[in-house]
Amino acid sequence: MSSFSLKCLGLLLLALLAMNCMEVQGQSCRPSGRIRGKNPPPGQCNTGDDSDCCKNGQTYPIYKCSPPVLGHTRAHLTLNSFAKGGDGGGPSECDNHYHSDDTPVVALSMGWFDNMSRCLRNITIYGNGRSAQAMVVDECDSTMGCDEEHDYQPPCDNDIVDASRAVWEALGVPKDNWGWLDITWSDA
């Protein structure tokens, strides 16, 4: 076999190995099941901040994991009110308190929340050409939803940073664009 053929074979094997590694990482956090939605009782689903309510018969994916945390982890920023009576439901899991919409706080998808290991720690969020720090105070439950405890909202996706209004303001996102933003984040 010529030297050129050996190099081509080596490159082909390297490419196949790289594709296999990417496939494994892509499969590292697949849905772990689904739950079936039911309509909330009248007036029981808070639709503030464009929150969705579960729909009868619709199925929603659930996740017990989140993508791996890297230097700048890709995520979706969503809007949430952590205030009493807000669309976040009950008090925050980390400290059993409510938090003002003027305080930069977030809830992370279950895998990133990691059994409260990030509770009351800051993360840095990068989006809209800016960065902002926020304290982790809650979990965005990726395994449960469509019930009173979760304000009759569907389970979170596995890549959510659910942020207060203060975070959106710090990132300089115009109000009419609040609700969904591609971001990256890191531990502060």
N, C-alpha and C positions, 0 to 999 in steps of 0.2 A: 504494500500500500504506500502510496506517495505521501510525502510530508504534507502536501496541500490537502489530501483526502483525510488524513488524521486530524488536521486542524479543523476542517469542516465538521467531522464527526464529533470532535470535542465541543465545538460551538453548539451543535445541535443538541447534544446531551445537556449542556449547560442551560440552554434555552428551555428544554423540557423540564429540567429540575426547577428552574425559576417559575415556570407556569404552574407547576405542581404546588410550589410553596404559596403562590398567590391564591390558588384555589383553596388550599387549606385555611389560609387566613380569612378568605371570604366566607368559608363555611363555619368559622369559629363561633359565630353567634347567629344561629338560625332560630326561627320561632320554635318555642317548646310546646306549643299547643294553641288552642283558640278558645275564646269564650263567646257565648251567644248573648247578644244584647236583648234587653227588654225595655220598653218605654218607661221612663221615670213617672212617678206619681205627678199629677198636675202641680206645677209651680215648684218642683223639687230639684230641677237641674238649673244651676246658675250659669247662664250663657254669657256672663261678663267676659271681656277680653276675647271675644269670638270663640269661647269654649264650645266644644261639641257635646251633644247629649247622645247617649246610646239610643240606637234604633231597634225596635222589636224585630227579632229574627236575624239581624245582621250579625255576622261573626267578626271578631276582632282578634288579631294575633297577640300572643303573650310571649314574653322573653324572660329568661332567667339570667341573661348575660347582656353585656354591652360590648362593642368593639374594643380591642386593646387600647389602653391609654398610652399614647406616644408623646413625643415632645410637644407637638401641636396636634391634638386629637380633633378630627372632623366631627361636627355635630350640627344639630339644628337648634337655634334659639327660639323658644316660644315665650309667650306672655302669660303671666300668672299674677294674681293678687294673693299675697300671703296675709292680708289684713282680715280681721274678724268680719265675717259676712261676705268676703271675697270669693272668687271662683275656685280658690285653692282648697275649699272644704274646711277641715279642722285645723287645729294648731300644728305647727311644724314639728316634725318627728324628733329633730335633734335636741330641742330645748322645751318642747311643749308650750311654746309661745306663738302669738301672732306677730307679724312684722309689718310695719308701715310700707306702703307703696313707694315711699321716698327713701327707703333703705335698700342698698344694693345686695339682694339676697337671691339665691337660686335653689332649685331642687334638681337633682341629677337622676337620670335613669337608673334603675335598680343595680345594674352591674357596676356602674361607676360610683354609685353611692356606697357600695361595697360594705354592707352590714354596718353602716354608720361610721366607717373609718375616716371619711372626709368631713364628718360633722364639725361645724363651727370653724372650719379651715377655709382660707381664701383660695379661689381659683382666679386665673386671669383669662378673660374672654377677648378674643380678637375677631372683630367684624367691622364692616363699613369703613375700613381704613383706620380704625382706632382700636384701643384696648381699654378694658375696664376690669377692676377687681370686684369680686362679689363673694360673700360668705355663703357656704353651703349650709342650709338649715333644714332641708327636707329631701325626701325621695320622691321621684316621679314614678309611681308604681307601674312596672311593666308587666306584672303578673295578674293583677286584679283590676276590676273596674265595673261599671254599670250597676253600682250599688250605692246605698246611702253614704257609706264611709268615703267613697270616691266621688261624691257629688254627682252620681249618675253619669260620669264621663267615661269614655273608653280607656283602656290601659294605655300608658305612654308607649311610644316607640322606644327602641333600645338605644337611641342616639340623641337624647333630648337634654338640653340645658334649659330648664323652665325658669324664667327670670322675671323679677319685679320690674315695674316701670322705671325705677331709678337706673337699672342696668341699660335699658333701651335708650334712656336719655343720655347716659354717659357715653354710649357708643355713637351718639349723634344721629340716630335713625329718625327720619321724619315720622311723626305720629301716624300718618296714613299708611305707612309701611310696617307698622308694628304687628307682630303676630307670628312671623316665620322668617328666619334669616339663616343662611348658611354661615357657619362660624367655625373657628377652631378654639380650643381651650387647653390650658395647662394648669397643673398645680402651681400655686404662687410660691 
